[in-house]
Structures are given as C-alpha cells and as structure tokens.
Amino acid sequence: MKKGSSGNRRRPPRQPQPQAPASRYPTRDNIYSLQQERSRRQQQEAQQARQRQRYQQTNGPAAGRPVPKKKNRRRKNSHMIMPLMVFAIIALYLAGQMIHLAAKRDDINVETVAYGTIDTPEIYTGLILREEYVVKSTRAGQPFYQYSQGDYVPKGAVVCTVKDTDTTDRLEKELTQIDKDILKSQKTRTDLSAFSEDIARLEGNVSRTVDAYAGRAMKNSLSYMYTMKSQVESFMDQRNEIWLTENVESLSQLTEEKNIYEEQLAKSMSSLTAGEAGVLCLSYDGLEEQYHPDMVKDVTKKEIGKAKTEYISKAKSVAKGDNLFKIVESNQWYIVAYLPNTVTATWTQGHYMMLNAMTEEENFRLRTTIESMEAGEKETKVVLSSYEHMEQFMESRTLSFSLESQIVEGLKIPNDAIVEKSLIRIPRTCLTESMGSDGVLLTKGEKTQFTDLSIVASDDDAVYIEQEGAAVKIGDTILQGTGENAVQYTVSELEPHAGVYVANSSVANFVVIEILEQNQEYAIVKAGSVTGLQPYDTIVSDAKNIKEGDSVY
C-alpha cells in the first residue's frame, strides 16, 4: 500500500524456529529444587517479619502506633532548640550574678535582723548631791545618841548628848536617889495631893490595861505582853512625873537638892538638836556644803569619784568641833554624770530613765527624771533626780549604775550598721492631701503644683524626706497653711537622723531607726511602723562601704 493508506498490511509469514536439542529442557529434578528454594526464602522472610513485630511490641513504640519516620524526628528536635537556648541564657545570667556576689562579699556584709537584748551594759559613775547638813559637837566628851541610823528626826529633837562622863555619872546617881526619896515621901503623905484625881486616874488606867491584856496573852502571841508593858510604863512615868514635880513644903529640901544636881548636870553635858527635820545619817565626807543641789552647774567630770566617806563611831569620845551626825532633809536626791552622746541622743528633758544602781551588797532599780542635759563634743553632762532608795545611798557620794531601757525587748543590730543622714525637714503645716497621697504645693513662679512626698521619718511637728532624688529640695518654695491664710515657705532645714541600709532587694535603702539602748558593740532598736525596720529584714551590717541606691547583690 501507498504511504498514508488505511488498508490492512499483511504480515510476512513467521519463519520456523530451529528446535533446541532435547537436553536443554528442564528435568523434573530441577523443578523440585527451585520450589524448595522458593519455599525456604518465603519461610525466612516470614520469620524475619515475626521477629520485627516482636521487637516493636517489646522495645518500640506502643502497639498500634506506627514507628515515627526520620522526617518527624528531625521536626521534633527542632522544637527543643528554643527552650535550650533560654535555659542557657538564664544559666549564664545566674553564673554572672554569683561571680558578682562573690566579688562584693568581702566589701559588703549583710545580716538578718532579729529580736535580742544587750547582755553586758556599760557601767557609769555619777556624783550624788543632797539637801543635807552636819551638826558638830559644842564640847568635849562622850556622845550618846537618842536616835539610830536611818531614823526620822523631827525639827528641834535632841539627837545626841555629849557628856563629861566622870562628872555626869556621879550626878545622875545622886538625882536617881533623890527621885526615889521624893516618891517615897509622896506615897506616905497624909495630906491630900493637889493632883490626887490625876494620880488615881493613871493608876486606874494601869489596872485596866493589865486586865485587858491578861486574857489575850493567854490565847495569842506574846506580842500583847510587850504592848501592855509599854502602856503600863507610860502611865507610871506620868504618875511619877506628877509626884516629882509637885512642890510642897515637906519636899522643899529634896527639891532644892534636885535642882542643884540638875544645874550641875546641865553644865557637864551638851544636847545637840536637829535644826531641820530629816533622816539621821552617822557618816560624812566633808563635801555636804560644797555639793548642794543648787551647785549642780559647777560640778566637773574631774570631781566625780574623789569623795571619801568617814563614819562616826558612837563609842568614841569627841572633841569640841568634831562632827556628830548628819541630817538629810529631803527624799529627793540628784546624780550628775557624763555619758556618751550616742547614749543620750534620744533623751529628752523631763522624761523618765530607769537605772540599775549598784552597791557592794545589792542592786536597785532606780526611777529617775532627766532634769537637764548639757551636750559636749563627745559627752553630755546629765543631771538626774530621784525620790527612791535615798536611805540606801545617803552614805555615798558616788553612784555606779547602768542604764535600763523601759522597753526590754527590741531589734538587735550592730553599731557598725548605723549611719547618720541629714534629712529635709518639712513642717506638718505645709502638708496637704490629694488622691490619698501626702504631699505639698510646690510653687514655681506663678504656677503651683501638688507634689508627692516620700516620707522617711516623722514626729509631732514635721516630716522628713531624703535629699537625693526628692521632688522637693533645699531652696524650693512651698505653701504653708490653707486657703487665704496660706503663705510661702522656703525649704531650708536639715536634721540628722540615725538609720540603717535595708537590703531586702538588690538595692540598699535608708530606713530611719529609733535607738532604745546601746553599748559599745550593739544597739537595741524599736520595731514597728514608726521606724520601718521589721524582724527578718536584711540590713547592711557594715555601712561604711555602701551608700543609698548601691547594689548589694
């Protein structure tokens, strides 16, 4: 057919293929070997499949979960890169902070605030001043005291009698015998005594006293016997005094003799009386007139501790002009002492102060009043007064004492943690309130703007703020008062305040403290909202190496 025709093309006849030799056809034995090999491979593949299935069930993913493909594993690992990077950054930051802290540890020390007390108080010495006077003997002789040490003596009472013993002993014996003779004569009189009714009344009192106490003494203690004896002796003395002083003609001779002996006795003895009422003291130091309470301003530190007390013996003889006794006129006594300025920094005139006053035998808690304070460069001259335990210290001129805080417990901090800072003083009359915040009205030119205050400390008259970073500074003008009465006030006052640096965060913050008690190493600080210092606060224990706003950690 021609090209492009659609007719059927006849295929050429297939040529006959040459037949292969009969030996090339497979035999029955060869076919059997192939079948065995095929069966062996199928069994091997089935066994391997079963082994894979058991392995997956034992060590592979959960049954029924397909084995993740390599593509999914790579995707999962890519999601872990970000957390690892964040963890690495945090670890590097913490390592840097630890290195920084280790570098600062030698310079800045911190500690946790806790409650405590000061175990070893400082011992101070003060000079004692009293209203007192000394009475001297007017003659030579032996003193006889009618009162004992510590007794209260009324004004004008005979405290001591100085006698010429050789003469007075003889005269007193004569007088005793005359009194006996007078009483004997009076009892044997036949005429009626002018004081018979008084004598009868006194003798009746004696009889009734004996009858009243007789029954009590049998049922109760023997103290009633001593009371009865005292009353009976008093009545008998009154009766005898009447007999002895009644001047009758029959007793004229005895009376004249008695008067003569009494005149002689008066010349041989002297009676010393109390010019003013007070407490009797049988010791002196010769400084009674020099250290009168009116002279506290003249007392210097060198004078404290120089006095030496001398004691008066009742048994010894005295010469004319010797000291016989001392009378302390008032229970109020004074103590002059020089104390460190750090101790008296918080003291106020007129306030009370508790002292631990010490003697050789025992200690006394002494309540005193701060009369006056005179500050020096390092020490303050303090005058204290007290009405307590005057008798225990009236023989002493000096007093050893320690200070006792009225509040026993407080926050214990080292003195090295305490710093003094000058704060800006803002009068309370300048304060105003806006949106619940305390502040002032700050004036700049013709504009007035409310400004918040970060108050650090306060008292009855003013509040105090920091100088650094404060919205109100020295020299600024604020309004004082309200309404039409408001006037301009220039901020100009600075006041020192004691405080510590609190390091609860990484930055040191100054907090004002109120010191209650202090020794050479530690201070007891009041805890509460007034100071801002609380238990378990972290403070810088050595404040000399840090300032406000420094990083601690």
Backbone torsions as a table, in degrees:
resi	resn	phi	psi	omega
1	MET	NA	155.3	179.4
2	LYS	-77.2	162.1	178.9
3	LYS	-62.4	132.6	179.4
4	GLY	90.8	-4.2	179.4
5	SER	-77.5	154.4	-177.4
6	SER	-105.1	13.6	-179.5
7	GLY	-78.1	165.6	178.9
8	ASN	-76.0	137.6	179.0
9	ARG	-101.7	129.4	-179.2
10	ARG	-77.8	129.3	176.8
11	ARG	-77.3	146.3	178.8
12	PRO	-69.8	150.4	-179.4
13	PRO	-62.6	137.2	-179.3
14	ARG	-68.8	131.5	179.1
15	GLN	-78.1	139.2	178.7
16	PRO	-65.3	131.8	-179.2
17	GLN	-83.9	145.7	178.3
18	PRO	-71.5	137.1	-178.9
19	GLN	-78.5	138.1	179.0
20	ALA	-74.9	163.3	179.1
21	PRO	-67.4	154.1	-176.7
22	ALA	-63.9	-21.0	-177.3
23	SER	-76.7	-12.5	-177.1
24	ARG	-88.1	-13.9	177.9
25	TYR	-70.9	140.1	179.0
26	PRO	-63.9	144.3	179.0
27	THR	-95.3	170.1	179.2
28	ARG	-60.8	-36.0	-179.5
29	ASP	-66.2	-39.9	-179.8
30	ASN	-66.4	-40.8	179.2
31	ILE	-63.6	-41.4	178.7
32	TYR	-63.2	-38.1	179.1
33	SER	-66.2	-38.8	178.3
34	LEU	-65.9	-41.1	178.4
35	GLN	-63.5	-39.9	177.2
36	GLN	-63.2	-42.6	-180.0
37	GLU	-64.9	-42.0	178.3
38	ARG	-63.7	-40.5	179.9
39	SER	-66.9	-40.4	178.5
40	ARG	-61.2	-43.2	-179.9
41	ARG	-66.0	-40.1	178.7
42	GLN	-63.8	-41.5	177.4
43	GLN	-64.3	-40.4	179.1
44	GLN	-62.8	-44.9	178.5
45	GLU	-64.0	-39.1	179.0
46	ALA	-65.9	-40.1	177.9
47	GLN	-64.3	-41.4	177.7
48	GLN	-63.8	-37.5	178.4
49	ALA	-64.9	-41.8	178.0
50	ARG	-63.9	-39.7	177.8
51	GLN	-63.0	-41.7	178.0
52	ARG	-63.4	-39.6	-179.7
53	GLN	-65.3	-42.8	177.8
54	ARG	-64.8	-39.3	179.5
55	TYR	-63.4	-42.6	178.4
56	GLN	-65.0	-37.1	178.7
57	GLN	-68.9	-30.8	-176.3
58	THR	-89.0	-50.9	-170.9
59	ASN	-113.9	-15.3	-174.4
60	GLY	-90.6	-163.5	177.5
61	PRO	-60.7	167.4	179.5
62	ALA	-59.0	151.0	-179.4
63	ALA	-56.5	135.2	178.9
64	GLY	90.1	-14.4	179.1
65	ARG	-93.9	126.0	180.0
66	PRO	-68.2	149.1	178.2
67	VAL	-66.7	126.6	-178.4
68	PRO	-63.5	146.2	179.7
69	LYS	-83.1	159.0	179.2
70	LYS	-58.1	-31.0	-179.7
71	LYS	-64.7	-41.9	178.9
72	ASN	-68.7	-37.7	179.2
73	ARG	-61.8	-41.7	177.6
74	ARG	-63.6	-37.9	179.4
75	ARG	-66.3	-39.8	179.0
76	LYS	-66.1	-43.1	178.5
77	ASN	-62.5	-31.3	179.0
78	SER	-67.0	-30.9	178.2
79	HIS	-73.4	-19.2	179.6
80	MET	-85.7	-9.0	-176.8
81	ILE	-67.6	-44.0	-177.0
82	MET	-63.1	-50.7	176.5
83	PRO	-57.8	-37.4	178.7
84	LEU	-64.7	-39.0	178.9
85	MET	-66.2	-42.0	178.3
86	VAL	-62.5	-45.0	178.1
87	PHE	-60.2	-41.0	179.5
88	ALA	-64.0	-39.6	178.7
89	ILE	-64.8	-44.7	178.3
90	ILE	-61.8	-42.9	179.9
91	ALA	-62.5	-41.4	177.9
92	LEU	-64.8	-38.5	179.2
93	TYR	-65.3	-46.4	179.1
94	LEU	-63.3	-39.1	177.8
95	ALA	-62.9	-39.6	177.4
96	GLY	-64.8	-40.8	178.2
97	GLN	-64.8	-40.1	178.0
98	MET	-64.5	-40.0	177.2
99	ILE	-64.8	-40.1	178.2
100	HIS	-65.0	-41.9	178.7
101	LEU	-64.3	-41.7	178.9
102	ALA	-63.7	-34.7	178.2
103	ALA	-70.0	-32.3	-177.3
104	LYS	-87.8	-15.4	-170.8
105	ARG	-60.8	-33.7	-179.4
106	ASP	-72.9	-23.8	-176.5
107	ASP	-95.3	-38.3	-175.0
108	ILE	-120.6	117.4	177.6
109	ASN	-108.9	139.7	179.0
110	VAL	-125.4	158.2	176.1
111	GLU	-152.4	160.4	-178.9
112	THR	-92.0	132.8	-178.6
113	VAL	-77.6	136.9	178.5
114	ALA	-144.9	164.1	176.8
115	TYR	-70.0	147.7	178.6
116	GLY	-172.4	179.2	178.1
117	THR	-133.9	163.8	175.5
118	ILE	-94.7	116.9	-172.3
119	ASP	-80.9	-28.9	-175.1
120	THR	-122.3	86.1	-178.9
121	PRO	-69.5	152.6	178.3
122	GLU	-74.8	137.4	-179.5
123	ILE	-97.2	129.1	179.6
124	TYR	-119.2	163.4	179.6
125	THR	-124.4	133.8	178.8
126	GLY	-127.0	159.1	177.9
127	LEU	-98.3	133.6	-177.3
128	ILE	-96.4	133.7	175.4
129	LEU	-125.6	138.6	-177.9
130	ARG	-140.5	161.0	167.8
131	GLU	-86.3	104.7	-172.1
132	GLU	-152.1	160.5	175.9
133	TYR	-148.2	154.9	-178.1
134	VAL	-110.9	137.6	177.3
135	VAL	-106.3	130.7	-178.1
136	LYS	-105.4	157.9	-179.5
137	SER	-75.3	141.5	179.1
138	THR	-96.2	-3.5	-179.8
139	ARG	-155.6	166.9	174.6
140	ALA	-84.6	147.1	178.8
141	GLY	154.4	-164.1	-179.9
142	GLN	-105.5	128.4	-178.6
143	PRO	-81.3	142.4	174.8
144	PHE	-128.3	118.4	-173.7
145	TYR	-95.8	135.4	176.8
146	GLN	-92.2	-9.8	178.4
147	TYR	-129.5	161.2	179.8
148	SER	-108.4	168.1	177.4
149	GLN	-54.6	129.2	178.2
150	GLY	87.3	-4.3	178.5
151	ASP	-74.9	146.7	173.4
152	TYR	-80.6	130.4	-176.7
153	VAL	-116.1	122.1	177.5
154	PRO	-69.4	160.4	176.9
155	LYS	-65.1	132.6	178.9
156	GLY	85.1	-5.2	-179.1
157	ALA	-73.5	144.4	176.6
158	VAL	-74.8	115.9	-178.2
159	VAL	-92.8	-38.9	-174.9
160	CYS	-147.4	145.0	175.6
161	THR	-122.3	127.5	178.5
162	VAL	-104.2	122.4	-173.7
163	LYS	-120.6	149.4	164.9
164	ASP	-85.6	96.3	-165.5
165	THR	-59.1	-38.7	-178.7
166	ASP	-61.4	-41.9	-178.6
167	THR	-79.0	-46.0	-175.0
168	THR	-67.0	-33.8	178.4
169	ASP	-61.8	-43.4	-179.8
170	ARG	-67.1	-43.9	-178.6
171	LEU	-66.8	-38.4	179.5
172	GLU	-67.7	-33.2	175.6
173	LYS	-66.1	-42.5	177.8
174	GLU	-62.1	-43.2	179.6
175	LEU	-65.4	-37.2	178.3
176	THR	-63.4	-42.6	179.2
177	GLN	-66.9	-40.5	178.0
178	ILE	-61.1	-42.4	178.0
179	ASP	-60.6	-38.3	177.8
180	LYS	-65.5	-41.4	179.7
181	ASP	-65.1	-40.5	179.7
182	ILE	-63.9	-44.4	179.9
183	LEU	-63.9	-38.5	178.8
184	LYS	-65.1	-42.5	179.1
185	SER	-66.1	-39.5	-178.7
186	GLN	-65.5	-37.2	-178.3
187	LYS	-72.1	-23.2	-178.7
188	THR	-97.6	6.2	179.8
189	ARG	-66.7	143.9	176.6
190	THR	-97.3	-27.6	177.9
191	ASP	-77.9	157.5	-175.8
192	LEU	-78.5	129.9	178.4
193	SER	-74.1	143.8	177.6
194	ALA	-65.0	-21.5	-179.4
195	PHE	-110.9	27.7	-176.6
196	SER	-61.2	-40.7	179.7
197	GLU	-63.3	-42.3	178.1
198	ASP	-63.8	-41.5	179.5
199	ILE	-64.9	-41.6	178.7
200	ALA	-63.8	-40.7	179.4
201	ARG	-62.6	-44.5	-179.9
202	LEU	-64.6	-41.9	178.1
203	GLU	-66.0	-35.4	174.9
204	GLY	-64.6	-37.9	176.6
205	ASN	-62.3	-37.6	177.9
206	VAL	-62.4	-46.5	-179.0
207	SER	-63.0	-44.3	-179.5
208	ARG	-67.1	-36.1	178.2
209	THR	-63.8	-42.9	178.7
210	VAL	-63.3	-42.9	-179.8
211	ASP	-66.1	-38.0	-176.9
212	ALA	-67.9	-36.2	-176.0
213	TYR	-93.4	-11.0	-177.8
214	ALA	-63.0	-47.4	-179.5
215	GLY	-68.0	-38.0	179.6
216	ARG	-64.9	-38.7	-177.1
217	ALA	-66.0	-25.8	179.7
218	MET	-77.7	-26.2	-173.9
219	LYS	-105.8	-21.7	-174.2
220	ASN	-120.4	-166.3	-177.8
221	SER	-72.2	166.6	-177.7
222	LEU	-77.1	0.9	177.6
223	SER	-61.9	-28.5	177.4
224	TYR	-64.6	-30.9	179.8
225	MET	-65.6	-40.9	179.6
226	TYR	-68.7	-37.0	176.5
227	THR	-64.3	-43.9	177.9
228	MET	-62.3	-43.4	-180.0
229	LYS	-60.0	-42.1	-179.4
230	SER	-64.5	-43.6	-179.9
231	GLN	-66.9	-41.5	179.0
232	VAL	-63.0	-44.7	178.6
233	GLU	-61.7	-35.7	178.5
234	SER	-65.1	-45.1	178.3
235	PHE	-64.0	-39.9	-179.6
236	MET	-67.8	-37.5	177.5
237	ASP	-64.2	-39.7	178.0
238	GLN	-64.8	-40.7	178.1
239	ARG	-64.2	-46.1	-178.7
240	ASN	-64.4	-35.9	178.8
241	GLU	-63.3	-36.8	176.8
242	ILE	-65.5	-45.1	179.1
243	TRP	-61.4	-44.3	-174.0
244	LEU	-72.0	-28.5	-177.0
245	THR	-94.2	-8.9	178.4
246	GLU	-73.9	119.2	-176.0
247	ASN	-96.4	105.6	176.3
248	VAL	-121.7	162.2	-175.9
249	GLU	-62.2	-34.3	-177.7
250	SER	-69.9	-17.2	-177.4
251	LEU	-109.7	11.7	-175.1
252	SER	-62.1	-41.2	-178.6
253	GLN	-65.9	-46.5	178.9
254	LEU	-64.2	-37.6	179.6
255	THR	-65.5	-40.8	178.0
256	GLU	-63.5	-42.3	178.6
257	GLU	-63.5	-40.2	179.1
258	LYS	-62.9	-43.1	179.2
259	ASN	-62.0	-39.9	179.8
260	ILE	-63.8	-45.3	179.5
261	TYR	-65.3	-36.8	179.4
262	GLU	-67.1	-38.9	176.4
263	GLU	-63.9	-42.2	178.0
264	GLN	-64.9	-39.0	179.1
265	LEU	-66.3	-38.8	179.5
266	ALA	-64.0	-34.5	179.0
267	LYS	-73.8	-22.5	-177.0
268	SER	-97.5	6.3	180.0
269	MET	-148.9	155.9	179.2
270	SER	-129.0	137.9	178.3
271	SER	-107.9	125.0	-179.5
272	LEU	-104.2	127.8	-175.5
273	THR	-111.5	167.2	177.0
274	ALA	-88.1	118.8	178.9
275	GLY	-67.6	-34.4	176.2
276	GLU	-135.0	149.2	-179.8
277	ALA	-66.5	151.0	179.1
278	GLY	171.1	-164.6	-177.9
279	VAL	-102.9	132.8	-177.2
280	LEU	-77.5	132.4	176.7
281	CYS	-131.5	128.2	-177.1
282	LEU	-102.1	46.6	175.1
283	SER	-151.5	159.9	-179.5
284	TYR	-157.8	162.7	176.9
285	ASP	-132.0	1.9	179.4
286	GLY	79.0	3.4	-178.1
287	LEU	-110.8	14.0	-175.4
288	GLU	-62.2	-40.5	179.5
289	GLU	-79.4	-31.9	-176.9
290	GLN	-71.4	-39.4	-176.5
291	TYR	-105.2	60.4	173.4
292	HIS	-83.9	149.5	-179.1
293	PRO	-54.2	-26.4	179.0
294	ASP	-70.6	-8.9	-174.6
295	MET	-111.6	22.0	-178.6
296	VAL	-63.2	-29.3	-179.2
297	LYS	-67.4	-23.0	-176.7
298	ASP	-89.8	-6.8	-177.0
299	VAL	-74.9	128.6	176.9
300	THR	-108.5	166.6	-179.1
301	LYS	-64.8	-32.3	-178.7
302	LYS	-66.6	-25.0	-177.0
303	GLU	-78.9	-16.6	-177.1
304	ILE	-73.8	127.7	175.5
305	GLY	91.9	5.0	-178.8
306	LYS	-92.9	-15.7	-174.8
307	ALA	-70.9	143.5	175.8
308	LYS	-124.0	122.4	-176.8
309	THR	-83.8	134.7	174.9
310	GLU	-114.5	140.7	-176.6
311	TYR	-108.0	140.9	-179.0
312	ILE	-90.9	128.0	179.0
313	SER	-92.8	132.9	-179.9
314	LYS	-72.5	-22.8	-172.3
315	ALA	-89.6	-22.1	-173.0
316	LYS	-81.4	158.4	174.1
317	SER	-81.9	151.7	-179.1
318	VAL	-121.4	154.4	174.1
319	ALA	-100.5	166.8	178.2
320	LYS	-62.7	129.5	-179.5
321	GLY	95.0	-7.7	176.7
322	ASP	-72.1	151.4	177.5
323	ASN	-71.4	133.2	179.6
324	LEU	-105.3	-44.1	-179.1
325	PHE	-164.1	169.1	178.8
326	LYS	-128.1	141.9	177.7
327	ILE	-116.6	121.7	174.4
328	VAL	-92.1	115.6	-169.8
329	GLU	-79.0	-29.9	-172.1
330	SER	-130.4	149.1	174.4
331	ASN	-75.9	-17.1	178.2
332	GLN	-81.1	127.8	177.7
333	TRP	-134.1	162.3	-168.8
334	TYR	-124.1	150.7	178.2
335	ILE	-129.6	125.9	175.8
336	VAL	-109.6	124.5	-178.2
337	ALA	-142.3	154.6	174.9
338	TYR	-110.0	115.9	-175.0
339	LEU	-119.4	151.7	178.3
340	PRO	-59.3	147.0	179.6
341	ASN	-62.2	-29.6	178.7
342	THR	-66.2	-26.8	-179.9
343	VAL	-78.7	-40.9	-174.4
344	THR	-94.4	7.7	-175.0
345	ALA	-59.9	-34.1	-177.3
346	THR	-100.7	4.0	-178.8
347	TRP	-76.6	152.1	179.3
348	THR	-134.1	135.1	178.9
349	GLN	-58.8	134.7	-179.2
350	GLY	94.5	-15.7	178.9
351	HIS	-80.6	162.8	179.3
352	TYR	-89.5	150.5	177.5
353	MET	-141.2	129.0	179.4
354	MET	-91.7	131.6	178.8
355	LEU	-117.5	148.7	167.5
356	ASN	-98.5	94.1	-177.8
357	ALA	-84.5	135.0	-172.2
358	MET	-119.2	136.8	168.7
359	THR	-119.8	179.1	178.1
360	GLU	-68.9	-26.5	-176.9
361	GLU	-92.5	-43.6	-174.5
362	GLU	-157.7	173.6	178.5
363	ASN	-112.4	152.9	-178.9
364	PHE	-130.8	138.3	170.1
365	ARG	-82.5	119.1	-171.2
366	LEU	-118.3	120.2	177.1
367	ARG	-88.4	121.1	-177.3
368	THR	-124.7	161.8	176.0
369	THR	-115.1	134.6	177.8
370	ILE	-76.5	105.6	-178.4
371	GLU	-80.1	-42.8	-178.2
372	SER	-160.1	158.7	176.8
373	MET	-141.0	135.3	178.3
374	GLU	-130.0	103.2	-173.8
375	ALA	-77.5	137.2	173.4
376	GLY	-112.6	-163.9	-178.1
377	GLU	-67.0	-44.3	-179.1
378	LYS	-121.7	-24.1	-175.8
379	GLU	-127.8	157.5	178.4
380	THR	-119.0	129.3	175.0
381	LYS	-80.1	118.0	-175.1
382	VAL	-116.4	133.7	174.0
383	VAL	-111.7	119.2	179.0
384	LEU	-113.2	151.5	176.3
385	SER	-131.8	154.4	-179.3
386	SER	-152.9	153.6	173.7
387	TYR	-110.2	6.8	-174.0
388	GLU	-106.8	144.2	171.1
389	HIS	56.2	34.3	177.9
390	MET	-62.3	-39.6	-177.7
391	GLU	-62.2	-33.6	-178.3
392	GLN	-71.4	-19.7	-175.8
393	PHE	-122.5	10.4	-176.6
394	MET	-74.1	-13.5	175.4
395	GLU	-93.1	-1.2	-176.4
396	SER	-110.6	150.9	174.1
397	ARG	-105.7	-22.7	178.2
398	THR	-118.8	156.6	-178.4
399	LEU	-135.0	126.7	172.5
400	SER	-95.3	132.3	-175.6
401	PHE	-153.6	160.6	169.7
402	SER	-124.9	159.9	-178.4
403	LEU	-86.8	139.2	177.4
404	GLU	-120.8	122.1	179.4
405	SER	-71.1	143.0	175.4
406	GLN	-69.1	-28.6	174.0
407	ILE	-105.0	109.4	-171.8
408	VAL	-67.1	-42.0	-172.6
409	GLU	-103.9	146.0	178.0
410	GLY	-169.0	-176.8	178.6
411	LEU	-81.9	126.6	-176.6
412	LYS	-97.7	121.4	-179.7
413	ILE	-132.6	152.3	176.7
414	PRO	-72.6	150.2	178.7
415	ASN	-64.0	-29.4	179.5
416	ASP	-65.4	-18.4	178.9
417	ALA	-81.9	-13.5	-174.9
418	ILE	-87.2	131.5	175.6
419	VAL	-127.9	158.8	176.9
420	GLU	-112.3	132.5	-175.6
421	LYS	-134.4	137.7	176.9
422	SER	-85.4	122.9	-178.9
423	LEU	-111.5	152.0	178.5
424	ILE	-76.6	129.9	179.6
425	ARG	-94.0	126.5	177.0
426	ILE	-119.8	116.8	178.4
427	PRO	-59.8	145.3	178.8
428	ARG	-63.5	-25.1	178.9
429	THR	-68.4	-12.2	178.1
430	CYS	-93.7	-9.3	-176.0
431	LEU	-76.8	145.6	172.9
432	THR	-142.5	168.7	-175.4
433	GLU	-126.0	139.1	178.2
434	SER	-147.7	122.7	178.7
435	MET	56.2	37.6	178.6
436	GLY	79.6	5.1	-179.0
437	SER	-113.5	142.7	175.6
438	ASP	-88.2	136.4	179.5
439	GLY	-165.1	-164.5	-179.6
440	VAL	-133.6	163.9	174.5
441	LEU	-95.5	104.1	-177.1
442	LEU	-87.9	127.7	-178.9
443	THR	-105.9	131.2	174.3
444	LYS	-133.0	102.9	-174.9
445	GLY	69.4	-123.8	178.6
446	GLU	-93.3	-3.2	-177.9
447	LYS	-95.6	142.6	175.8
448	THR	-126.1	128.1	-175.5
449	GLN	-133.5	137.1	175.2
450	PHE	-71.7	132.9	-177.7
451	THR	-129.4	125.7	177.0
452	ASP	-67.5	149.6	176.5
453	LEU	-118.4	133.4	172.1
454	SER	-93.6	90.2	-173.8
455	ILE	-74.0	126.6	179.9
456	VAL	-95.1	-39.6	-179.5
457	ALA	-148.1	166.2	-179.5
458	SER	-156.4	159.4	170.9
459	ASP	-142.4	-165.9	-176.1
460	ASP	-67.1	-27.1	-172.6
461	ASP	-106.2	-22.8	-171.6
462	ALA	-153.9	167.2	170.1
463	VAL	-119.1	162.8	-173.5
464	TYR	-132.9	138.6	-178.7
465	ILE	-129.5	162.3	178.0
466	GLU	-69.4	153.5	173.9
467	GLN	-81.9	-40.3	-176.5
468	GLU	-76.4	125.2	175.1
469	GLY	71.6	11.6	-179.2
470	ALA	-79.4	147.1	177.6
471	ALA	-71.1	-24.8	177.1
472	VAL	-112.7	128.6	-176.0
473	LYS	-123.0	167.3	175.6
474	ILE	-59.8	131.5	-178.4
475	GLY	98.3	-14.6	177.8
476	ASP	-71.4	156.7	179.1
477	THR	-110.8	129.4	177.9
478	ILE	-129.3	166.1	179.7
479	LEU	-90.1	139.0	177.9
480	GLN	-119.6	124.6	-175.6
481	GLY	97.7	-177.9	-177.6
482	THR	-130.5	155.2	174.7
483	GLY	61.9	-140.2	-178.9
484	GLU	-69.1	-19.6	-178.8
485	ASN	-86.5	-0.2	-178.7
486	ALA	-68.8	136.4	177.9
487	VAL	-129.3	163.4	179.0
488	GLN	-81.8	138.6	-179.7
489	TYR	-129.0	127.5	179.1
490	THR	-92.5	122.7	179.7
491	VAL	-70.9	118.0	-174.6
492	SER	-145.3	-6.2	-172.8
493	GLU	-100.2	137.6	172.7
494	LEU	-122.4	138.5	177.1
495	GLU	-131.0	135.3	179.4
496	PRO	-75.1	142.0	177.3
497	HIS	-136.9	138.7	175.3
498	ALA	-81.7	143.7	-179.8
499	GLY	-164.6	-178.0	177.6
500	VAL	-133.9	163.7	174.9
501	TYR	-97.6	115.1	177.7
502	VAL	-85.7	132.6	-175.5
503	ALA	-124.0	45.6	176.1
504	ASN	-66.2	-31.4	173.8
505	SER	-105.3	-168.3	-178.9
506	SER	-79.0	-5.1	-177.1
507	VAL	-115.5	136.6	179.3
508	ALA	-79.1	125.2	179.6
509	ASN	-118.7	131.8	-179.6
510	PHE	-76.7	131.3	179.1
511	VAL	-129.4	128.0	178.9
512	VAL	-71.4	140.4	179.8
513	ILE	-123.7	158.7	175.2
514	GLU	-116.6	110.1	-176.0
515	ILE	-82.1	124.5	178.7
516	LEU	-94.1	-38.4	-177.8
517	GLU	-155.4	151.1	-174.1
518	GLN	-154.7	140.7	170.5
519	ASN	-122.6	-157.8	-175.1
520	GLN	-72.4	-21.2	-174.7
521	GLU	-116.2	-38.4	-172.2
522	TYR	-128.8	163.8	175.1
523	ALA	-132.0	144.9	173.7
524	ILE	-101.3	121.9	-172.8
525	VAL	-113.4	140.9	177.8
526	LYS	-69.1	134.5	177.9
527	ALA	-98.7	142.4	178.4
528	GLY	147.8	-178.6	-176.2
529	SER	-70.0	-22.0	-178.4
530	VAL	-65.9	-44.3	-178.5
531	THR	-87.6	-28.6	-176.7
532	GLY	87.9	-13.8	179.2
533	LEU	-86.3	128.2	-175.3
534	GLN	-123.9	157.5	174.0
535	PRO	-57.6	143.9	179.0
536	TYR	73.4	7.3	168.9
537	ASP	-67.8	149.0	175.2
538	THR	-99.0	123.9	-178.8
539	ILE	-122.1	157.7	173.4
540	VAL	-78.4	115.7	-174.5
541	SER	-78.5	-16.3	176.5
542	ASP	-130.7	91.8	-169.4
543	ALA	-79.1	-4.6	-177.3
544	LYS	-70.7	-19.5	-176.6
545	ASN	-103.1	18.9	-177.6
546	ILE	-148.5	158.8	176.4
547	LYS	-139.8	171.2	-177.7
548	GLU	-55.6	129.9	176.5
549	GLY	88.7	-6.2	178.5
550	ASP	-68.1	148.5	175.9
551	SER	-80.2	130.3	-177.1
552	VAL	-95.1	-40.9	-175.9
553	TYR	-105.9	NA	NA
